[in-house]
Amino acid sequence: MGFIDRILGYFSTDLGIDLGTANTLVCIRNQGVVLSEPSVVAVYKGTNKIVMDGTAVGNKAKEMLGKTPGHITAIRPMKDGVIADFEITQAMLKYFIQKVHRRKWFTHPRVIIAVPSGITVVERRAVQDSAVKAGAREVNLIEEPMAAAIGVGLPVTSPEASMIVDIGGGTTEVAIISLAGIVTSESLRIAGDEMDEAIIQHMKRVYNLMIGERTSEAIKIDIGSASELETEISYSVRGRDLISGLPRQVAITSEEIRECLRDPIEAIIESIKMCLERTIPELAADLVDKGLVLVGGGALLKGLDVVISTSIGLPVYVGEDPLTAVARGTGIALEGWDNLRDISKT
């Protein structure tokens, strides 16, 4: 390590980042997750200038979703787990890095970023370049399912198979891991966002009611389910009538939301089956008792573990603190920075 690197290392803390479609989480080695904010940035329309002197990022920006005046737009620069807007992603990363360090100067950390297993070489390069331009002095990438497996404590270096399913905002990552490598994987660009969109379309089709992303997400969290509930729930939804254009409130039930979530859930189950079908028999045998672990925000959908287990005939467990599993995995990976190439693609 040269003199300049030592100086930059003195002023900076190495970071692990889960750069998600819906949320970005930052982890520091031996400290855990220190930041968790929405991957949202508010900019002046027609420009890439961030509102509020560059601070309308994360929580502040999400509060503006669907409520901005005409000259401001709140955008999500990540789509389906990859960068949709390079400059805004760079600005968002820079803001989060500086916020974690609580200073604006001499913050040039080494960074590990979790990425979907199915992204292209060009998409991987875009992630690395955006992190470097945001201030990172060195960047390594780790695949999200590997980071998630590390985060929930699965024995990834063991010759026995471990299976992880990470249902995030933009992608669902399915992987079978053995000997510190991903043996078989599926990356499906159907996840939490598609569930939210299914609810939006249901409200349009059945009730002629337009609702926003925040409302559909709240419906999913509050009454969404994959299997029957012991007590079905009713829920009041407010939005804009598509015919009159006036505000209106309607009552919906958990049964109808479960029905409109059926298609994305079936797509996720199908990707799990495809991954299992391509697994060699010796590793498949390990999963008969061990089953698979669910992580990501989608893992919190009520009854999803039961539905998946019934469909594939294997035990299904929800990982501890599934929302932070990937970020925690990147934090643990920081401890073995020099050996990271053994479990990542760089």
HELIX and SHEET records of a PDB file:
HELIX    1   1 PHE A    3  PHE A   11  1                                   9    
HELIX    2   2 VAL A   51  GLY A   54  1                                   4    
HELIX    3   3 ASN A   59  LYS A   62  1                                   4    
HELIX    4   4 PHE A   86  HIS A  101  1                                  16    
HELIX    5   5 VAL A  121  LYS A  133  1                                  13    
HELIX    6   6 GLU A  144  GLY A  151  1                                   8    
HELIX    7   7 GLY A  192  TYR A  207  1                                  16    
HELIX    8   8 GLU A  213  ILE A  223  1                                  11    
HELIX    9   9 SER A  254  CYS A  260  1                                   7    
HELIX   10  10 ARG A  262  GLU A  277  1                                  16    
HELIX   11  11 PRO A  281  LYS A  290  1                                  10    
HELIX   12  12 GLY A  297  LEU A  300  5                                   4    
HELIX   13  13 LEU A  304  ILE A  312  1                                   9    
HELIX   14  14 PRO A  322  THR A  324  5                                   3    
HELIX   15  15 ALA A  325  LEU A  334  1                                  10    
HELIX   16  16 TRP A  337  ASP A  342  5                                   6    
SHEET    1   A 5 GLY A  32  PRO A  38  0                                        
SHEET    2   A 5 ASN A  23  ILE A  28 -1                                        
SHEET    3   A 5 LEU A  15  LEU A  19 -1                                        
SHEET    4   A 5 ARG A 110  VAL A 115  1                                        
SHEET    5   A 5 GLU A 138  GLU A 143  1                                        
SHEET    1   B 2 VAL A  41  TYR A  44  0                                        
SHEET    2   B 2 ILE A  72  ILE A  75 -1                                        
SHEET    1   C 2 MET A  78  LYS A  79  0                                        
SHEET    2   C 2 VAL A  82  ILE A  83 -1                                        
SHEET    1   D 5 GLY A 181  LEU A 188  0                                        
SHEET    2   D 5 THR A 172  SER A 178 -1                                        
SHEET    3   D 5 SER A 162  ILE A 167 -1                                        
SHEET    4   D 5 LEU A 292  VAL A 295  1                                        
SHEET    5   D 5 VAL A 316  VAL A 318  1                                        
SHEET    1   E 3 LEU A 209  MET A 210  0                                        
SHEET    2   E 3 SER A 234  ASP A 241 -1                                        
SHEET    3   E 3 PRO A 247  THR A 253 -1                                        
END                                                                             
